Amino acid sequence: MLRTITLGSCVSVQGIVVKQLADGKLVVRVDERNFVGHPVAQVRAS
């Protein structure tokens, strides 16, 4: 599943979910790198 996470106040990364950590953060993979951050809230279009 493709998800967006925030790494700081201004940096976002979008990638494939690798796993969800116990503290609520997500690990996403972009190419060969893994990033850890807080997930961005999902909004559904009406």
C-alpha positions in Angstrom: 0.0 0.0 0.0 1.3 3.5 -0.9 1.4 5.9 2.1 2.7 9.3 2.9 4.7 10.0 6.1 6.2 13.2 7.5 9.8 13.2 8.6 9.8 16.7 10.1 7.8 19.8 9.9 8.3 20.3 6.2 9.5 17.0 4.7 7.1 14.3 3.4 7.9 11.0 1.8 5.6 8.7 -0.1 6.4 5.0 -0.5 5.3 1.4 0.0 4.5 0.5 3.6 7.0 -2.0 5.1 5.6 -2.1 8.7 3.9 -0.1 11.4 5.8 0.4 14.7 4.4 0.1 18.2 4.6 3.9 18.7 2.3 4.6 15.7 5.0 5.5 13.2 5.2 3.9 9.7 8.2 2.5 7.9 8.0 3.1 4.1 10.3 2.0 1.3 11.4 4.2 -1.5 13.7 2.5 -4.0 16.2 0.8 -1.7 15.9 3.1 1.3 13.5 2.9 4.3 12.1 6.0 6.0 10.4 6.2 9.4 7.9 8.9 10.2 4.4 9.8 11.3 1.6 8.9 8.8 -0.4 11.7 7.1 -4.1 11.4 7.7 -6.0 9.9 4.8 -8.8 12.0 3.3 -11.4 10.4 0.9 -12.7 12.5 -1.9 -16.5 12.9 -2.0 
